[in-house]
Structures are given as structure tokens and as C-alpha cells.
């Protein structure tokens, strides 16, 4: 069984790059050296922010594709291990799931439109609201 890792890099322009590799050390060297044209080539230097443990390469590829479709804020929540924020940023399809959440003592109220899969979060913390909108 071949193993691999998913990783997230921060580029010099503060964008995030998500990749998968079977050899993280060699792949990081390739990114740093800029040997291959691609997303990070013109955005060096790069910095490793997050990576998984070794896993089956097929699982790593699936996870990489999933994370690549996430927003910048959702990726940051993963990197910072902010599970509450990650949960809020996820599109939860379970209509009865978590009506009230507490984030750092801030009361939030979740409501779901019966016609949409959109979650609205009401909070008095303006900075938090900006992240979600």
C-alpha cells in the first residue's frame, strides 16, 4: 500500500495552497526551489502550515480534493484547529443539528431556511459576523 500526506502551504501573497505527496520533505524542497511551474512558483517563499499523518494515498487524494474546495476561512479554521468555526463554516445538511452554539462565550443562533441549505448565524460579535458572510 502506497502512503501519502495532504499539506497546506502559505504563499508569500498570503494565499493557501493545498497539495498531496508521498514524500513531504522532497515535495517541500521542490516548492522552495521552484523547479516546476505551477501555483507556488511565482508565490515563493512558501511556508508549511499544516499536514496530515501518513495515510493511504487514495484517501489522501480524496481529502486533498475536498480541502481544495474549501474557502480560505475554512482552511484557516482547520490549520488553527478551531473545530467550532470549522463546524460553522461547514454546510451541515442535518436540519435538527446544533440549534445553539457557543464560541468563546458568544451566544449564536442558527436557523435554516426550509428551502435552502444555507445556515444563518446571528451574533453580536461584528468581527465574527464578517468571517461568516
C-alpha positions as CSV (number, residue, x, y, z in Angstrom):
1,X,0.0,0.0,0.0
2,X,1.4,3.4,-1.0
3,X,1.0,6.2,1.6
4,X,0.7,9.9,1.2
5,X,0.1,13.1,3.1
6,X,-2.1,16.2,2.5
7,X,-0.4,19.5,3.2
8,X,-1.3,23.2,3.2
9,X,1.2,25.9,2.4
10,X,1.1,29.6,2.9
11,X,2.5,31.6,-0.1
12,X,4.2,34.9,0.0
13,X,1.0,36.6,-1.0
14,X,-0.9,35.0,1.9
15,X,-2.8,32.6,-0.3
16,X,-3.1,29.0,0.7
17,X,-2.0,26.0,-1.5
18,X,-3.2,22.5,-0.8
19,X,-1.4,19.5,-2.1
20,X,-0.8,15.8,-1.7
21,X,2.5,13.9,-1.8
22,X,4.1,10.6,-1.0
23,X,7.3,12.4,0.3
24,X,6.6,15.7,2.1
25,X,10.2,16.6,2.6
26,X,11.1,16.3,-1.1
27,X,7.9,18.0,-2.2
28,X,8.6,21.0,0.1
29,X,12.1,21.2,-1.4
30,X,10.6,21.3,-4.9
31,X,8.2,24.1,-3.9
32,X,11.1,26.1,-2.3
33,X,13.4,25.6,-5.3
34,X,10.6,26.5,-7.8
35,X,11.7,23.7,-10.2
36,X,8.2,23.2,-11.6
37,X,5.9,25.8,-13.0
38,X,2.7,26.0,-11.0
39,X,0.7,27.9,-8.4
40,X,3.5,28.3,-5.9
41,X,6.3,29.0,-8.4
42,X,5.7,32.8,-8.5
43,X,4.5,33.0,-4.9
44,X,7.6,32.0,-3.1
45,X,8.8,31.8,-0.4
46,X,6.2,29.3,0.9
47,X,5.7,28.1,4.5
48,X,4.2,24.7,5.6
49,X,1.2,25.4,7.9
50,X,-0.5,22.0,8.2
51,X,-0.1,18.4,7.2
52,X,-1.7,15.1,7.9
53,X,0.0,12.0,9.2
54,X,0.7,9.3,6.6
55,X,-2.4,7.7,5.2
56,X,-3.4,5.6,2.2
57,X,-2.6,7.6,-0.9
58,X,-6.1,7.2,-2.3
59,X,-7.6,8.6,0.9
60,X,-5.1,11.5,0.8
61,X,-6.1,12.3,-2.8
62,X,-9.8,12.4,-1.8
63,X,-9.0,14.6,1.3
64,X,-6.9,17.0,-0.8
65,X,-9.7,17.4,-3.3
66,X,-12.2,18.1,-0.5
67,X,-9.9,20.7,1.2
68,X,-9.1,22.4,-2.2
69,X,-12.8,23.2,-2.5
70,X,-13.0,24.9,0.9
71,X,-12.9,28.6,1.5
72,X,-9.8,30.4,2.8
73,X,-11.5,30.9,6.2
74,X,-12.4,27.2,6.4
75,X,-8.8,26.2,5.7
76,X,-7.6,28.6,8.3
77,X,-10.0,27.1,10.9
78,X,-8.5,23.6,10.0
79,X,-5.0,24.9,10.4
80,X,-5.8,26.6,13.7
81,X,-7.7,23.5,14.9
82,X,-10.7,25.8,15.5
83,X,-13.3,23.0,15.4
84,X,-16.2,25.2,16.4
85,X,-15.5,27.6,13.5
86,X,-14.9,24.7,11.1
87,X,-18.3,23.3,12.1
88,X,-20.0,26.6,11.5
89,X,-18.3,27.0,8.1
90,X,-19.4,23.5,7.0
91,X,-22.6,23.1,5.1
92,X,-24.5,20.9,7.5
93,X,-27.4,19.0,5.9
94,X,-28.9,17.9,9.2
95,X,-31.7,20.3,9.9
96,X,-32.0,19.4,13.6
97,X,-28.3,19.6,14.3
98,X,-27.0,22.2,16.8
99,X,-29.6,25.0,17.1
100,X,-27.4,26.9,19.6
101,X,-23.6,27.0,19.7
102,X,-21.2,28.7,22.0
103,X,-18.0,30.2,20.6
104,X,-15.7,31.8,23.1
105,X,-18.7,32.7,25.3
106,X,-20.6,34.3,22.3
107,X,-24.2,33.1,22.0
108,X,-25.1,32.2,18.5
109,X,-28.3,31.2,17.0
110,X,-28.5,29.0,13.9
111,X,-31.5,29.0,11.7
112,X,-32.1,27.1,8.4
113,X,-34.4,28.1,5.7
114,X,-36.7,25.2,4.7
115,X,-36.0,25.9,1.0
116,X,-32.2,26.4,1.2
117,X,-29.2,24.7,2.5
118,X,-27.9,28.0,3.9
119,X,-27.1,28.5,7.6
120,X,-27.5,31.9,9.1
121,X,-25.6,32.7,12.2
122,X,-26.7,35.7,14.4
123,X,-24.2,37.1,16.8
124,X,-23.3,40.4,18.4
125,X,-19.6,40.0,17.6
126,X,-19.2,42.0,14.3
127,X,-15.8,40.6,13.5
128,X,-17.2,37.1,13.7
129,X,-20.1,38.0,11.5
130,X,-17.7,39.3,8.8
131,X,-15.9,36.0,8.7
132,X,-19.1,34.1,8.1
133,X,-20.6,36.4,5.4
